[in-house]
Amino acid sequence: MRLIQFQGANQKRHVGLIEDDTVFDLTEINPHWDRIYNIFIDARKKGKRIDELIVGCAYRSNANVLSYKDLVGCRPGNSAGWILPSLDHPDPAHSIITVTGLTHLGSSNQRNKMHKDNHLPKTDSQKMFEMGLQGGKPKAGVRGIQPECFLKGNGSILRGHNDYLDIPAFAQDGGEEPEIVGCYVIDDHGIPYRLGSSIGNEWSDHEMEQVNYLWLGHSKQRNCSVGPELIIGQPFKDIRGRCRIYRNAEIIYDSGELLTGEDHMNHSLANLEDHLFKYPQSRIPGDVHLFFFGTMKFSFGNRKSLQTDDKIEIKFDTMGNPLINYVKRMPHEKKPITVRRG
């Protein structure tokens, strides 16, 4: 099942179900269903999964329809409507965005080169990756080795399909990280539920990170994008994709084939989820969690610095329409933030 959240031509939020090029407007069936979050809450009250509840509403005969091709081409602010992030919370502070890394068989070489001094022993990146190889896929019921993991931010940094990703005034660069994102809601009893997954662009500053590995946290304090679709029921085993960056009509970066899913990772999905949700603060009832599962490759070191209006396109097979974002580079500024006395 493929779901989207979108701003309608009536300037109100809607949830749509996609079949081929048709969007069935679920919000027209039930006005309370203007967020996927609300559909999940209703499903839990009835003891159903979200897809079971939607199928039961006979959407094919009851919902208004739109053209997905038209909607997916719209930029934010278009009078015809536009696509929103694929999952969010009514209060952005309750959308928690978390990232894990060094999880993919192809990712450690690139990260290791960023931090490697040939005269020194193995980097921490290489050690962390090898720990995952040894203990990241434990047997059922056994806790495995914990991955690299950190908090990126909350819903205030979340962007949707066709929106801009900023290179802030204090940043050195911007860099895409094509990933699959797990989309979760915590129920009233503190139990995490995975609704599905989306394509994500975990936007970072790799030039800053390269200066010193301990600036990794700083390099991740950027906005990010998720969407355009929430895919329900897609196995996270063997997913293949591609990332391209365009400047006008020219391709300035092509990733080649990207491999993700458990077949191409040193951690199982269950192990990654365990090490996110083992913390009580990650199981607060009602919270939304967007968990980036890690990238396998990024363009840093293989293209020119990004400029305003460069277009980033990330596509994964079986994950619906590609996620597209545009770059917005802010004028460089070193003026510090002033804190006033309260």
Backbone hydrogen bonds in HBPLUS format (Angstrom, degrees):
<---DONOR---> <-ACCEPTOR-->    atom                        ^
c    i                          cat <-CA-CA->   ^        H-A-AA   ^      H-
h    n   atom  resd res      DA  || num        DHA   H-A  angle D-A-AA Bond
n    s   type  num  typ     dist DA aas  dist angle  dist       angle   num
A0232-ILE N   A0001-MET O   2.81 MM 231  5.05 174.9  1.81 159.7 161.4     1
A0018-ILE N   A0002-ARG O   2.90 MM  16  5.42 167.1  1.91 151.5 155.4     2
A0003-LEU N   A0230-LEU O   2.99 MM 227  5.11 165.2  2.01 144.3 149.2     3
A0230-LEU N   A0003-LEU O   2.79 MM 227  5.11 163.2  1.82 150.1 155.9     4
A0004-ILE N   A0016-GLY O   2.87 MM  12  5.20 152.6  1.95 148.5 154.0     5
A0016-GLY N   A0004-ILE O   2.84 MM  12  5.20 163.4  1.86 146.2 151.6     6
A0084-LEU N   A0005-GLN O   2.79 MM  79  5.30 167.4  1.80 137.8 141.4     7
A0006-PHE N   A0014-HIS O   2.89 MM   8  5.28 164.0  1.92 142.8 147.1     8
A0014-HIS N   A0006-PHE O   2.74 MM   8  5.28 139.5  1.90 155.3 168.3     9
A0007-GLN N   A0082-TRP O   2.75 MM  75  5.29 158.8  1.79 165.7 170.3    10
A0082-TRP N   A0007-GLN O   3.06 MM  75  5.29 139.3  2.23 131.3 143.2    11
A0008-GLY N   A0012-LYS O   2.82 MM   4  5.50 175.7  1.82 162.9 161.6    12
A0011-GLN N   A0008-GLY O   2.88 MM   3  5.26 154.8  1.95 118.7 120.4    13
A0026-LEU N   A0015-VAL O   2.91 MM  11  5.63 137.8  2.09 149.9 162.8    14
A0017-LEU N   A0024-PHE O   2.93 MM   7  5.05 155.4  1.99 137.7 144.4    15
A0024-PHE N   A0017-LEU O   2.78 MM   7  5.05 169.6  1.80 152.5 153.1    16
A0019-GLU N   A0022-THR O   2.96 MM   3  5.31 160.8  2.00 153.6 159.8    17
A0022-THR N   A0019-GLU O   2.91 MM   3  5.31 164.0  1.94 134.0 136.9    18
A0068-TYR N   A0021-ASP O   2.88 MM  47  5.00 175.1  1.88 134.8 135.9    19
A0023-VAL N   A0066-LEU O   2.94 MM  43  5.00 163.1  1.97 143.4 144.6    20
A0066-LEU N   A0023-VAL O   2.91 MM  43  5.00 143.1  2.04 134.6 146.2    21
A0025-ASP N   A0064-ASN O   2.85 MM  39  5.39 174.5  1.85 163.1 165.0    22
A0028-GLU N   A0025-ASP O   3.34 MM   3  5.72 143.2  2.49 103.2 111.9    23
A0029-ILE N   A0026-LEU O   3.04 MM   3  5.25 139.0  2.21 100.3 112.0    24
A0030-ASN N   A0026-LEU O   3.10 MM   4  6.49 158.4  2.15 150.6 156.1    25
A0033-TRP N   A0030-ASN O   2.82 MM   3  5.52 157.2  1.88 124.3 131.6    26
A0038-ASN N   A0035-ARG O   3.12 MM   3  5.32 123.0  2.46  99.0 111.4    27
A0039-ILE N   A0035-ARG O   3.31 MM   4  6.74 150.0  2.41 143.4 151.3    28
A0039-ILE N   A0036-ILE O   3.10 MM   3  5.07 118.4  2.50  94.7 110.0    29
A0040-PHE N   A0036-ILE O   2.98 MM   4  6.32 156.2  2.04 154.3 160.4    30
A0041-ILE N   A0037-TYR O   3.07 MM   4  6.42 159.0  2.12 149.2 154.5    31
A0042-ASP N   A0038-ASN O   3.05 MM   4  6.30 162.4  2.09 147.3 151.3    32
A0043-ALA N   A0039-ILE O   2.90 MM   4  6.12 152.4  1.98 146.2 154.6    33
A0044-ARG N   A0040-PHE O   2.91 MM   4  6.21 157.7  1.96 157.3 162.2    34
A0045-LYS N   A0041-ILE O   3.15 MM   4  6.41 155.4  2.21 146.8 153.1    35
A0046-LYS N   A0043-ALA O   3.12 MM   3  5.24 132.5  2.35  97.7 110.3    36
A0048-LYS N   A0043-ALA O   2.83 MM   5  4.95 170.9  1.84 148.1 145.4    37
A0047-GLY N   A0044-ARG O   3.01 MM   3  4.84 161.9  2.05 102.5 107.9    38
A0053-LEU N   A0049-ARG O   3.10 MM   4  6.42 156.9  2.16 153.2 158.9    39
A0054-ILE N   A0050-ILE O   3.13 MM   4  6.36 158.4  2.18 146.1 151.6    40
A0055-VAL N   A0051-ASP O   3.01 MM   4  6.14 166.9  2.03 148.5 152.0    41
A0056-GLY N   A0052-GLU O   3.20 MM   4  6.31 148.4  2.30 140.2 148.1    42
A0057-CYS N   A0054-ILE O   3.03 MM   3  5.42 161.6  2.06 112.5 118.4    43
A0058-ALA N   A0055-VAL O   3.42 MM   3  6.04 164.0  2.45 119.2 119.8    44
A0061-SER N   A0058-ALA O   3.25 MM   3  5.96 141.8  2.40 115.8 123.7    45
A0062-ASN N   A0058-ALA O   3.13 MM   4  6.19 139.7  2.30 144.8 156.3    46
A0063-ALA N   A0059-TYR O   2.95 MM   4  5.09 160.5  1.98 139.1 139.1    47
A0071-LEU N   A0067-SER O   3.16 MM   4  6.39 165.5  2.18 146.2 150.2    48
A0072-VAL N   A0068-TYR O   2.83 MM   4  5.85 171.5  1.83 161.2 162.8    49
A0073-GLY N   A0070-ASP O   3.36 MM   3  5.53 144.4  2.50  99.4 109.0    50
A0074-CYS N   A0071-LEU O   3.11 MM   3  5.48 165.6  2.14 113.7 118.3    51
A0078-ASN N   A0075-ARG O   3.08 MM   3  5.81 149.9  2.17 148.5 150.0    52
A0081-GLY N   A0078-ASN O   2.98 MM   3  5.38 161.6  2.01 114.2 120.2    53
A0094-HIS N   A0091-ASP O   2.81 MM   3  5.64 165.9  1.83 132.3 137.1    54
A0095-SER N   A0092-PRO O   3.11 MM   3  5.35 164.1  2.14 114.8 114.6    55
A0155-GLY N   A0092-PRO O   2.87 MM  63  4.19 142.8  2.01 151.4 139.2    56
A0288-VAL N   A0094-HIS O   2.89 MM 194  6.14 173.8  1.89 169.4 171.1    57
A0155-GLY N   A0095-SER O   2.95 MM  60  4.79 110.7  2.44 133.2 140.6    58
A0096-ILE N   A0288-VAL O   2.79 MM 192  6.08 171.6  1.80 156.5 154.9    59
A0290-LEU N   A0096-ILE O   2.89 MM 194  6.21 162.5  1.92 159.5 162.7    60
A0097-ILE N   A0153-GLY O   2.87 MM  56  5.30 167.5  1.88 158.9 155.2    61
A0152-LYS N   A0097-ILE O   2.83 MM  55  5.50 159.4  1.88 147.5 152.9    62
A0153-GLY N   A0097-ILE O   3.33 MM  56  5.30 157.5  2.39 139.2 139.5    63
A0098-THR N   A0290-LEU O   2.97 MM 192  6.28 162.8  2.00 157.4 162.9    64
A0292-PHE N   A0098-THR O   2.86 MM 194  6.24 161.2  1.90 162.5 158.6    65
A0099-VAL N   A0150-PHE O   2.92 MM  51  5.52 166.9  1.93 165.5 169.9    66
A0150-PHE N   A0099-VAL O   2.91 MM  51  5.52 153.9  1.98 156.5 164.4    67
A0100-THR N   A0292-PHE O   3.05 MM 192  6.21 146.4  2.17 152.0 161.0    68
A0101-GLY N   A0148-GLU O   3.33 MM  47  5.47 147.9  2.44 121.2 126.7    69
A0266-ASN N   A0103-THR O   2.92 MM 163  5.52 153.9  1.99 138.0 145.9    70
A0107-SER N   A0104-HIS O   3.03 MM   3  5.21 160.0  2.07 110.3 116.7    71
A0105-LEU N   A0264-HIS O   3.04 MM 159  5.79 172.4  2.05 142.6 144.0    72
A0111-ARG N   A0107-SER O   3.26 MM   4  6.52 170.8  2.26 158.4 160.9    73
A0112-ASN N   A0108-SER O   2.73 MM   4  5.73 159.3  1.77 152.3 159.2    74
A0113-LYS N   A0109-ASN O   3.02 MM   4  6.15 152.0  2.11 143.1 149.4    75
A0114-MET N   A0111-ARG O   3.12 MM   3  5.24 127.3  2.41  97.3 110.9    76
A0115-HIS N   A0112-ASN O   3.16 MM   3  5.40 135.7  2.36 101.1 112.3    77
A0116-LYS N   A0112-ASN O   2.88 MM   4  5.65 112.0  2.35 145.5 163.1    78
A0120-LEU N   A0117-ASP O   2.86 MM   3  5.51 169.7  1.87 130.0 131.9    79
A0127-LYS N   A0123-THR O   3.05 MM   4  6.38 161.4  2.09 149.6 155.1    80
A0128-MET N   A0124-ASP O   2.82 MM   4  5.96 161.2  1.86 150.1 155.0    81
A0129-PHE N   A0125-SER O   3.00 MM   4  6.20 159.4  2.04 148.7 154.3    82
A0130-GLU N   A0126-GLN O   2.99 MM   4  6.19 161.0  2.03 149.8 154.5    83
A0131-MET N   A0127-LYS O   2.97 MM   4  6.22 146.7  2.08 146.1 155.3    84
A0132-GLY N   A0128-MET O   3.18 MM   4  6.52 148.6  2.29 143.4 150.9    85
A0132-GLY N   A0129-PHE O   3.10 MM   3  5.20 120.7  2.47  96.0 110.3    86
A0133-LEU N   A0129-PHE O   3.11 MM   4  6.54 150.2  2.20 144.8 153.1    87
A0134-GLN N   A0130-GLU O   3.10 MM   4  6.35 147.6  2.21 144.4 152.2    88
A0135-GLY N   A0131-MET O   2.93 MM   4  6.12 148.5  2.03 148.3 156.8    89
A0136-GLY N   A0132-GLY O   2.72 MM   4  4.36 140.5  1.87 140.5 135.5    90
A0145-ILE N   A0135-GLY O   2.84 MM  10  5.06 158.6  1.89 127.0 132.9    91
A0268-SER N   A0136-GLY O   2.92 MM 132  6.30 152.2  2.00 147.3 139.6    92
A0142-VAL N   A0139-LYS O   3.05 MM   3  5.59 151.8  2.14 143.5 142.0    93
A0157-ILE N   A0154-ASN O   3.14 MM   3  6.23 174.5  2.14 135.0 135.7    94
A0158-LEU N   A0155-GLY O   3.20 MM   3  5.09 163.8  2.23 104.4 109.1    95
A0224-CYS N   A0157-ILE O   3.06 MM  67  6.29 154.6  2.12 154.7 154.9    96
A0159-ARG N   A0224-CYS O   2.76 MM  65  5.87 138.0  1.94 151.0 163.3    97
A0226-VAL N   A0159-ARG O   3.16 MM  67  6.63 148.1  2.27 164.2 164.0    98
A0163-ASP N   A0160-GLY O   3.23 MM   3  5.63 155.7  2.30 131.5 131.0    99
A0162-ASN N   A0324-ILE O   2.56 MM 162  5.11 158.4  1.60 157.0 157.8   100
A0326-TYR N   A0163-ASP O   3.08 MM 163  6.26 158.2  2.13 140.4 145.7   101
A0165-LEU N   A0326-TYR O   2.74 MM 161  6.08 150.5  1.82 164.2 172.7   102
A0328-LYS N   A0165-LEU O   2.98 MM 163  6.01 147.3  2.09 151.6 147.1   103
A0167-ILE N   A0328-LYS O   2.77 MM 161  6.03 153.6  1.84 152.2 149.6   104
A0330-MET N   A0167-ILE O   2.93 MM 163  5.93 175.2  1.93 159.5 160.4   105
A0171-ALA N   A0168-PRO O   3.08 MM   3  5.24 159.0  2.12 108.5 115.2   106
A0333-GLU N   A0169-ALA O   3.09 MM 164  5.06 161.0  2.12 122.6 122.4   107
A0175-GLY N   A0204-SER O   2.69 MM  29  5.16 126.4  1.97 154.4 158.8   108
A0204-SER N   A0175-GLY O   2.94 MM  29  5.16 162.3  1.97 145.9 151.8   109
A0202-GLU N   A0177-GLU O   3.04 MM  25  4.96 159.0  2.08 141.3 136.4   110
A0179-GLU N   A0200-GLY O   3.00 MM  21  5.10 163.9  2.02 148.0 147.3   111
A0200-GLY N   A0179-GLU O   2.84 MM  21  5.10 155.8  1.89 153.0 147.6   112
A0293-PHE N   A0180-ILE O   3.05 MM 113  5.88 172.5  2.06 168.6 170.2   113
A0181-VAL N   A0198-SER O   2.83 MM  17  5.18 165.8  1.85 155.3 157.8   114
A0198-SER N   A0181-VAL O   2.96 MM  17  5.18 149.4  2.05 140.5 150.5   115
A0182-GLY N   A0291-PHE O   2.87 MM 109  5.01 158.5  1.92 146.9 141.9   116
A0291-PHE N   A0182-GLY O   2.92 MM 109  5.01 166.9  1.93 149.5 153.4   117
A0183-CYS N   A0196-GLY O   3.02 MM  13  5.56 165.6  2.04 154.1 149.8   118
A0195-LEU N   A0183-CYS O   2.82 MM  12  5.76 148.2  1.92 154.9 165.7   119
A0184-TYR N   A0289-HIS O   2.88 MM 105  4.98 166.4  1.90 158.6 160.2   120
A0289-HIS N   A0184-TYR O   2.97 MM 105  4.98 163.1  2.00 128.5 132.8   121
A0185-VAL N   A0193-TYR O   3.00 MM   8  5.41 148.8  2.10 145.4 155.0   122
A0193-TYR N   A0185-VAL O   2.90 MM   8  5.41 148.0  2.00 143.7 154.0   123
A0186-ILE N   A0287-ASP O   2.96 MM 101  5.49 157.3  2.01 159.8 166.2   124
A0286-GLY N   A0186-ILE O   2.84 MM 100  5.21 162.0  1.87 132.9 137.0   125
A0187-ASP N   A0191-ILE O   2.98 MM   4  5.40 169.3  1.99 143.9 143.6   126
A0190-GLY N   A0187-ASP O   2.98 MM   3  5.39 164.4  2.01 122.2 123.0   127
A0197-SER N   A0231-ILE O   3.00 MM  34  5.30 152.5  2.08 138.2 145.5   128
A0231-ILE N   A0197-SER O   2.80 MM  34  5.30 176.1  1.80 162.3 161.2   129
A0227-GLY N   A0199-ILE O   2.92 MM  28  5.44 165.5  1.94 157.7 162.0   130
A0201-ASN N   A0225-SER O   2.95 MM  24  5.19 159.0  1.99 142.9 145.7   131
A0203-TRP N   A0201-ASN O   3.07 MM   2  5.67 122.1  2.42 107.8  91.9   132
A0225-SER N   A0201-ASN O   3.18 MM  24  5.19 161.9  2.22 135.1 140.6   133
A0205-ASP N   A0219-SER O   3.03 MM  14  4.72 130.7  2.29 121.7 134.5   134
A0209-GLU N   A0205-ASP O   3.15 MM   4  6.46 158.1  2.20 144.5 151.0   135
A0210-GLN N   A0206-HIS O   2.94 MM   4  6.04 147.0  2.05 141.5 149.0   136
A0211-VAL N   A0208-MET O   3.19 MM   3  5.54 139.0  2.37 104.9 115.2   137
A0215-TRP N   A0212-ASN O   2.84 MM   3  5.56 163.0  1.87 124.6 129.2   138
A0216-LEU N   A0213-TYR O   2.98 MM   3  5.46 152.6  2.05 119.0 120.6   139
A0219-SER N   A0215-TRP O   2.90 MM   4  6.17 156.3  1.96 155.1 162.5   140
A0220-LYS N   A0216-LEU O   3.18 MM   4  6.44 127.3  2.47 144.7 157.5   141
A0220-LYS N   A0217-GLY O   3.31 MM   3  5.36 144.6  2.45  97.5 107.1   142
A0221-GLN N   A0218-HIS O   3.19 MM   3  5.48 159.7  2.23 109.4 115.5   143
A0222-ARG N   A0220-LYS O   2.76 MM   2  5.54 133.3  1.97 110.7  95.5   144
A0262-GLU N   A0236-PHE O   3.19 MM  26  6.26 178.8  2.19 119.8 119.8   145
A0263-ASP N   A0237-LYS O   2.87 MM  26  5.44 164.2  1.90 141.0 146.0   146
A0239-ILE N   A0260-THR O   2.88 MM  21  5.20 178.2  1.88 145.1 144.7   147
A0260-THR N   A0239-ILE O   2.85 MM  21  5.20 160.8  1.89 162.5 165.6   148
A0317-ASP N   A0240-ARG O   2.79 MM  77  5.69 171.7  1.80 166.7 163.8   149
A0241-GLY N   A0258-LEU O   2.87 MM  17  4.84 155.5  1.93 133.7 140.4   150
A0258-LEU N   A0241-GLY O   2.80 MM  17  4.84 160.3  1.84 129.6 131.6   151
A0242-ARG N   A0315-LYS O   2.84 MM  73  5.45 148.2  1.95 153.1 159.9   152
A0315-LYS N   A0242-ARG O   2.96 MM  73  5.45 170.6  1.97 165.6 168.7   153
A0255-SER N   A0243-CYS O   2.93 MM  12  5.31 169.4  1.94 163.6 166.1   154
A0244-ARG N   A0313-GLU O   2.95 MM  69  5.31 159.4  1.99 151.5 158.1   155
A0313-GLU N   A0244-ARG O   2.85 MM  69  5.31 172.0  1.86 168.4 170.3   156
A0245-ILE N   A0253-TYR O   2.97 MM   8  5.10 155.8  2.03 141.3 144.5   157
A0252-ILE N   A0245-ILE O   2.80 MM   7  5.72 149.9  1.89 151.4 161.5   158
A0246-TYR N   A0311-LYS O   2.74 MM  65  4.98 160.6  1.78 147.8 154.4   159
A0311-LYS N   A0246-TYR O   2.88 MM  65  4.98 160.4  1.92 145.0 150.5   160
A0247-ARG N   A0250-GLU O   2.77 MM   3  5.26 158.9  1.81 155.5 162.5   161
A0250-GLU N   A0247-ARG O   3.07 MM   3  5.26 153.7  2.14 129.7 126.5   162
A0264-HIS N   A0261-GLY O   2.91 MM   3  5.70 160.8  1.95 126.8 132.8   163
A0265-MET N   A0262-GLU O   3.27 MM   3  5.00 164.6  2.30 110.7 108.0   164
A0272-LEU N   A0268-SER O   3.06 MM   4  6.40 160.0  2.11 152.2 157.0   165
A0273-GLU N   A0269-LEU O   2.95 MM   4  6.18 167.0  1.97 158.1 161.4   166
A0274-ASP N   A0270-ALA O   2.94 MM   4  6.05 154.2  2.00 142.1 149.5   167
A0275-HIS N   A0271-ASN O   3.15 MM   4  6.36 159.6  2.19 147.5 151.4   168
A0276-LEU N   A0273-GLU O   3.20 MM   3  5.17 144.0  2.33  97.6 108.0   169
A0277-PHE N   A0273-GLU O   2.93 MM   4  6.06 179.5  1.93 162.4 162.4   170
A0278-LYS N   A0274-ASP O   2.88 MM   4  5.63 118.9  2.26 144.4 154.1   171
A0282-SER N   A0279-TYR O   2.86 MM   3  5.40 157.0  1.91 118.1 125.9   172
A0283-ARG N   A0280-PRO O   2.97 MM   3  5.28 162.8  2.00 115.5 118.4   173
A0287-ASP N   A0284-ILE O   3.14 MM   3  5.95 168.4  2.16 148.0 150.5   174
A0302-ASN N   A0299-SER O   2.82 MM   3  5.38 150.5  1.91 151.1 152.1   175
A0310-ASP N   A0307-GLN O   3.09 MM   3  5.74 159.1  2.14 139.3 138.8   176
A0309-ASP N   A0327-VAL O   2.68 MM  18  5.04 164.4  1.70 149.2 145.6   177
A0327-VAL N   A0310-ASP O   2.93 MM  17  5.30 148.3  2.03 148.3 157.5   178
A0312-ILE N   A0325-ASN O   2.80 MM  13  5.28 173.4  1.80 160.9 163.0   179
A0325-ASN N   A0312-ILE O   2.96 MM  13  5.28 155.1  2.03 147.2 155.3   180
A0314-ILE N   A0323-LEU O   2.89 MM   9  5.19 164.5  1.91 151.3 156.6   181
A0323-LEU N   A0314-ILE O   2.83 MM   9  5.19 154.6  1.89 158.9 157.5   182
A0319-MET N   A0316-PHE O   3.12 MM   3  5.46 152.1  2.20 134.7 133.6   183
